[in-house]
Amino acid sequence: MTAQSITQVLGTCIVAAPAALLAALGIPSLFGEPLRERAAVRWIHGVMAVGLLSAVAMLAVMLNAGQTLVEIRIGDWVGIETEHFHFHVAFIFDRLSVPFVILIYVLCGTIGKFTSRYLHRDRGFNRFCVFFAFFTLGMVVSSLAGTIEVLFLGWELVGLSSALLVAFFHLRSNPVRNGLRVWGVYRIADAAFLIAALMMHHMTGGGDFTGLMGTDAWPSGHATIASEQALIVGLLLLLAASGKSALVPFSGWLPRAMEGPTPSSAVFYGALSVHLGAFLLMRVSPMLDLSMGLRIAVIGLGLLTAVYSAITERVQTDVKSALAFASLTQVGLIVAEIGLGLDYVALIHMIGHACLRTLQLLRAPTLLRDYHMLENAIGARLTHGPSFWERIVPDRFRAWFYAVASNRGHLDSAIDDYVTAPFRAVFRWCDAMEHRWTRFLSGGEPSSGTAEGPVD
């Protein structure tokens, strides 16, 4: 077999493995006969092993053959392809996607093993496994996407599974409310993503990343669009990345996402899902070379998020929220590195941070117990001296920072007042006009008057 045929087989296995897991767990559940816990765990372990081995083998074959880009195309999904428009389902394996998909399988496999103990005999075990399969499939599809449409498909699978897992404990009101909040923020990001995809089709005739970023392998590609187009599309994708990665001003949903079980908090918001926005910016990083304004916006937003998260992290009262904002600090720095053109540094930073944060979040449930055991062992309370910032920052400034951080920068209320409220007002006006028009057609209201009701 040639290297090309081997990579085709391995690439198919990498993509098909999470799809097979979703089918194995989801189809029996649809018929009311979910798999037993032991069988579900075996499926998860087997699929993660197959996917990981295939990804590592793909990396080895590409290195041995000197290949920097492998593309797998699954048909043309438009009846007539023209030079002005086409739609392909394609997956690409390059220096960005292959390390990231290996990371996905390593961390998802670790979480799968942890879940088999953490949620053992839990009534929602099968439901968690189905959502987990949705998430894994979405992350694999997103990381390997060769077109913006395929990336959007994986993007939506990740968003849907994430929101459902935030509301996993649906018998309590807070998880459901926070899950809806996360889903609402994702809708804003998805709207920006869709507009950017439409603009890419209008500019290049398709959503292929090779058509937009050039045929060279990442990160050596050269964008083929004008600087003004790069600025507009780049800002839309930056908005989409901000919603998905909880960058300012959408950072408020991240601590809310910790309402889910610890396995979902670890792999979704500590390791993988929170990095997906940064991954999107890395995929389209050649556009930053065309627009200095876009580059400044990416750097500024990353640094602003890092500073905000570092301040807010220090006043959190629970471990998971503190770790969530600590994760966001690093994500902000990764975004700034992307803006500075340090693509390989950002990739290494992302992989290292994801592994570290997964370990910390998995240890979070037993952290306080270990802390108390350490205090009992030494026979005294653990004390901490003043930090560097406490010594150099005056008390009045630290009090102001504390007040802002304790309210999480008032970002949630700002979104409610300046983003949500105008939309709700418009929708209410449209609803009132619709009711008024239907009543008028049915003869129940005269044609004159306002949307609120008939005029006396």
Secondary structure, 3 states (H helix, E strand, C coil): CCHHHHHHHHHHHHHHHHHHHHHHHHHHHHCCCCCCHHHHHHHHHHHHHHHHHHHHHHHHHHHHHCCCCEEEEEEECCCCCCCCCCCEEEEEECCCHHHHHHHHHHHHHHHHHHHHHHCCCCCCHHHHHHHHHHHHHHHHHHHHECEHHHHHHHHHHHHHHHHHHHCCCCCCHHHHHHHHHHHHHHHHHHHHHHHHHHHHHHHHCCCEHHHHHCCCCCCCCCCCCCHHHHHHHHHHHHHHHHHHCCCCCCCCHHHHHHHCCHHHHHHHHHHHHHHHHHHHHHHCHHHHHCCHHHHHHHHHHHHHHHHHHHHHHCCCCCHHHHHHHHHHHHHHHHHHHHHCCCHHHHHHHHHHHHHHHHHHHHHHHHHHHHHHHHHHHHCCCCCCCCCHHHHHCCHHHHHHHHHHHHCHHHHHHHHHHHHHHHHHHHHHHHHHHHHHHHHHHCCCCCCCEECCEECC
